[in-house]
Amino acid sequence: MAQTKEQTKAPEQIQLSNKEIASLSDTQFKALVISMLTELAKYGRKLEEKMKATLSEIKENVQGINSDGKETGTQINGVDQKEERNNQTEKNEETKIQKNEERLRNLQDIFKHSNIQIIRVPEGEEKDQQVEKLSEQIIKESFPNLAKEIDF
């Protein structure tokens, strides 16, 4: 509480005995009562001002705490959203990796199981044969139905 803490003193009690009060004249008694009531009213106003100042200070502190709480909540929400985006990005990347791995497996399977026929031509015969005869031989071996249609 930033306010200076001044003591609000209660009005001083008048130390009069019952005999002294009884011996006061009516005017003196009324003046004494009015004086005491005035002092009490002043004291009451000082207490009220002090309570108002304390109350407003408490309100400011509570508003500051609420503001800090809201800001913290906003920051937490922002962090949660970032985390969710990161998780989504990670899931997307994992999905891409799985798809790529699946494609790689498929390509490997295609290469393993493909029916690739390698045509071998001995080196000595290759020199002796003409290019046309070599083509005919390859077509006859690789595509027998096509060779019949072409009439080789």
C-alpha positions, 0 to 999 in steps of 0.5 A: 500500500503506497499511501503514507500510513499516518495514524488516525488518532481517536479524539482525546477523552475528557477526564472529568469525574461525575462530580465535575460533570454535575457541577458544570453549568448547562451552557458549559455542559452543552459546549462540552458535548458539542465539542466532543461530538465535533471531535467524533465527527472529525475522527469519523470523516478521517476514518472514512477517508482512510477507508476509501483510500485503502479500498481504492488501493485494494481495487487497483491491486485486484485489477492489476492482478486480474489484468496479469491473470488475463495476460497470462491466460492469453499467453497460455492460449497462444502457447497452446495454439502454437503447440497444436500447430506444431503437433499438426505439422509433425503429423503432416510430416509423419504422414509424408514420410510414411507415404514416401516410405510406401512409395519406396517399398512399391518401387523396390517391389517393382524392381524385385518382381519385374520380369526383365529379360536381358538379351544376350548376344555373344560377342563373336556373333554380334560382329558377324550378323548384320543389324537387320538380322539382329533386330529380327532375332530380338523381335522373334525372341521377345515378341513371337506373336508380333514376329508372326504378324510381320512375317519374319 
